[in-house]
């Protein structure tokens, strides 16, 4: 089972990630974030099994990370072959965006990294495994289509979402643009935004919110399973409890074979 998040920066993806993971572990899923899955899934490969057999101590953990990244890189062309329309479309969209060279490089680097890590982890997943991806293909709409310099093209977003691998579940932390911007500023602006003006950051968050809300509306119309959690002015514990309740209702409303 693959679970992805989507949300405006500051809406609460990082906050709710461990809540979702722990909830599904309590329901006896083998739930992993991408970071948590890296070494265990690398151990399932031939090189990973060899590393586990060697008495390397702390070096073993480092080598398993190397195995993970090597496989992620190797799976990029495999993913591109499986989803040629998606990769070509993304590359085409990014070529003409009114963003800086470093920003374009950043966007494409993390998209291509995602194609490799997604392809590798899915290839090694076993029955009962759950991958929880906070920066997956659904949330990638923020980097791919929102910036401080452009009005998001909703037609391009629709085309992109129609091409991506469909996750089994999407978690949507929802908060107002004003709340999201306040949280982003309080926790610290991203490194690549340090040299930008405050109004540029504000425009980016505004456009990101537009992209996220449109994307959620679209995937709901396509029949995707979306769990929304209000994380605007509500108490954190209340929001977490509401999310757990929604997840419980979702799981127990479906037959077990829908997940395994």
Secondary structure, 3 states (H helix, E strand, C coil): CEEEEECCCCCCHHHHHHHHHHHHHHCCCEEEEHHHHHHHHHCCCHHHHHHHHCCCCHHHHHHHHHHHHHHHHHHHHHHHHHCHHHHHHHHHHHHCCCCCHHHHHHHHHHHHHHHHHHHHHHHHCCCCEEEEECCCCCCCHHHHHCCCCCCCCHHHHHHHHHHCCCCCEEEEEECCHHHHHHHHHHHCCCHHHCCCCHHHHHHHHHHHHHHHHHHHHHHHHCCCCEEEEECCCCCHHHHHHHHHHHHHHHHHCCCHHHCC
